[in-house]
């Protein structure tokens, strides 16, 4: 999730969902998760009647309602609903700062814990404030530092700093581990919790304790928050080559890219370099539309696989300005995630271009946002993505055809060996 960030993109990332088929998504997902969601929605609707009116949740109401929900599981031999009451009493009787306990925090914490128990980093609970911020950020701008963060191998990491943002200017790079935010240890903090700490007032500084992948000693990086406007497409024609950089897959990216495609045809380059490095993803259908500039009409771009195999779906390329006659190099790195991996994997599987750089992040799952009655939401992983040839993207990523490393030393000396190699191959 962007430290807004990222639109979620659902990748967000809804974002990773086809924006034209969200109703169909809901129907499919509810068939599989109906029992779970009826329980959860009933829980929230019943208990948060007063919350919607900005009134506190009464302690006994919360505890009793939670206990009733837990009774649903009382038929299992290895589950004892009494444990919830026991833990509740121990906390309220013995916690040193028990007078400061906020019942609403415990309530949301119980839901968040239930969701987190499935052990999927992308299946999360969002309280009303986070949900509101999350929705607003889907529109493309926000206050923050301009980096997407997530969890990988148990660590909180920078997935991708966006170009020309405070994060990029401060020297943050894809793969950097975040150890602390303003001195607060984040080893056990959720992504959303980290996001809320990084967000803040424009012009104010946030201090990140960072361990870069090439370093053994952590360092403090000071970043000044600012409004982040996401530049999704940039184009440059130079030395007979077309350079296209996609920083994200926003709602307007496909229309912007369509104009760039016309420019490429007009400039008639020797080759095209499509730079997907540090692109954390975005709308699925935008990636599919852009793939259509190289693939034939109706060729498979990505396959979406649900737990119910009968509901699996292929997304096919639409007809678009044909760029397939130009030699293509696709640049990727560990900050290329989600929709970026879909596009790179499709072009690679159909032999439309050479993928160069480093193995991508490995975000190949699909999330759906379910809004709850009090303004909170649950984001659930509902499917996985496969490349046209059936390769799994999630956790594995897309491996480049030609591996070229981009080290910290390269960055500090303003060298770009990946771009240099791409130019060499095209010339």
Number of C-alpha atoms within 10 A of each C-alpha: 26 31 27 29 28 31 32 28 32 28 28 29 31 25 29 26 24 17 15 9 10 14 10 11 17 14 11 16 20 15 10 14 12 13 10 10 15 12 13 17 16 14 18 20 16 14 20 20 14 14 15 13 9 9 10 13 18 13 14 10 12 19 18 13 16 19 16 14 15 16 15 11 13 14 10 10 7 7 12 13 18 13 12 13 14 10 11 13 13 10 14 13 11 9 12 9 9 11 9 8 12 12 16 16 10 15 19 17 14 13 20 17 13 14 17 16 11 10 10 11 15 23 21 26 24 25 20 17 11 18 19 14 17 23 13 16 19 23 15 19 18 26 20 31 30 31 28 28 29 24 17 17 7 10 17 23 23 28 28 31 30 31 17 14 21 22 25 18 15 15 14 21 24 24 24 21 24 25 20 20 19 15 12 14 13 18 13 11 14 16 21 21 14 24 22 17 16 25 22 18 14 14 13 12 18 20 17 22 21 21 19 20 13 11 11 8 8 15 15 16 16 16 24 18 23 21 17 21 14 21 18 21 20 14 17 13 15 10 10 14 21 24 20 21 20 22 26 29 30 27 18 13 21 20 15 14 22 16 12 18 20 14 16 23 15 9 14 17 19 15 22 25 22 21 23 26 26 29 29 36 36 31 29 29 24 27 29 24 24 24 26 26 20 24 26 17 13 13 18 22 29 26 22 19 19 20 12 12 9 8 12 14 13 17 18 21 24 19 17 17 16 15 21 15 12 21 17 24 26 25 25 30 31 23 28 32 32 34 34 30 31 29 24 31 26 27 24 22 16 17 13 21 22 19 25 24 24 24 22 26 29 21 29 27 26 28 26 25 23 17 15 18 17 18 14 18 19 22 22 21 19 21 20 19 26 22 26 22 15 11 16 20 24 19 14 14 24 30 22 21 15 15 15 19 15 16 14 16 10 12 13 9 9 9 14 13 16 20 20 10 16 24 17 9 13 17 11
